Amino acid sequence: MSDAVLPDWFAHALEGFTAGDMERFVKIYHPDAVHEFPIGPAPAPERLEGREAIGEYLKSVPERGKFDAIDVLSVRDMGSNPQAEGELVIEAQGRGAFHDGTPFETRYVWFVKHQDRQVRNFREYVTLRLSELPD
């Protein structure tokens, strides 16, 4: 991890995401937030507008598979005051398995614009790689 630290409000939400608790994760979004997927595997849409639409999409994540872990590799916090407007740039990697047992690995770069501990814009670049099945 870099010298910067993941803000507590985001770390708490990411723990929920990793555990499959999408309701906990979605709470960090402002009601008018936008979540974008400029590059990502299907079935990711290009853009979701509003907390409700984001939550509706994300609730299907645990139905597809389970994360064992999401490790934050680096964090760049463009604003030190969580009450002020800021932007986080986060690199992370995840691993887990689909419900059929196929393991996967993901790599993420997230650009998260926030204000008052709420996400205003989340731009997510993600790659998905299917791992070899263990012997």
Backbone hydrogen bonds, N-H to C=O, Kabsch-Sander energy under -0.5 kcal/mol:
donor,donor_aa,acceptor,acceptor_aa,energy
4,A,75,V,-0.6
10,F,7,P,-0.6
11,A,7,P,-2.9
12,H,8,D,-2.8
13,A,9,W,-1.3
14,L,10,F,-2.7
15,E,11,A,-2.0
16,G,12,H,-1.5
17,F,13,A,-2.2
18,T,14,L,-2.6
19,A,15,E,-1.8
20,G,16,G,-0.5
20,G,17,F,-1.5
21,D,16,G,-3.2
22,M,20,G,-1.3
25,F,21,D,-1.6
26,V,22,M,-3.0
27,K,23,E,-1.0
28,I,25,F,-1.6
29,Y,26,V,-1.9
30,H,119,V,-2.7
33,A,30,H,-2.3
34,V,120,R,-1.7
35,H,48,L,-2.4
36,E,122,F,-3.1
37,F,46,E,-2.2
39,I,124,E,-0.7
44,A,41,P,-1.9
48,L,35,H,-2.7
50,G,33,A,-3.9
50,G,48,L,-0.5
51,R,31,P,-1.6
54,I,50,G,-2.3
55,G,51,R,-2.9
56,E,52,E,-2.3
57,Y,53,A,-2.0
58,L,54,I,-2.8
59,K,55,G,-1.8
60,S,57,Y,-1.4
61,V,58,L,-1.8
63,E,60,S,-0.5
64,R,60,S,-1.0
64,R,61,V,-1.3
65,G,61,V,-1.4
66,K,97,A,-2.7
68,D,95,R,-3.3
69,A,95,R,-1.7
71,D,93,Q,-3.3
73,L,71,D,-0.6
73,L,91,E,-2.8
74,S,91,E,-1.7
76,R,89,V,-2.3
78,M,76,R,-0.7
78,M,87,E,-3.3
84,A,81,N,-1.5
86,G,114,H,-2.4
88,L,112,V,-2.6
89,V,76,R,-2.3
90,I,88,L,-0.5
90,I,110,W,-2.5
91,E,74,S,-2.4
92,A,108,Y,-1.8
93,Q,71,D,-2.4
94,G,106,T,-2.0
95,R,69,A,-2.2
96,G,104,F,-1.9
97,A,66,K,-2.3
98,F,102,T,-2.9
99,H,64,R,-1.4
101,G,98,F,-2.3
104,F,96,G,-2.4
105,E,129,R,-2.6
106,T,94,G,-2.5
107,R,127,T,-1.8
108,Y,92,A,-3.1
109,V,125,Y,-2.0
110,W,90,I,-3.0
111,F,123,R,-2.5
112,V,88,L,-2.8
112,V,110,W,-0.6
113,K,111,F,-0.6
113,K,121,N,-2.9
114,H,86,G,-2.6
115,Q,118,Q,-2.3
117,R,82,P,-1.3
118,Q,115,Q,-1.3
119,V,28,I,-3.6
120,R,113,K,-3.2
121,N,113,K,-1.7
122,F,34,V,-2.5
123,R,111,F,-2.9
124,E,36,E,-2.9
124,E,122,F,-0.6
125,Y,109,V,-2.7
125,Y,123,R,-0.5
126,V,39,I,-2.1
126,V,124,E,-0.5
127,T,107,R,-2.0
129,R,105,E,-3.1
131,S,103,P,-2.1
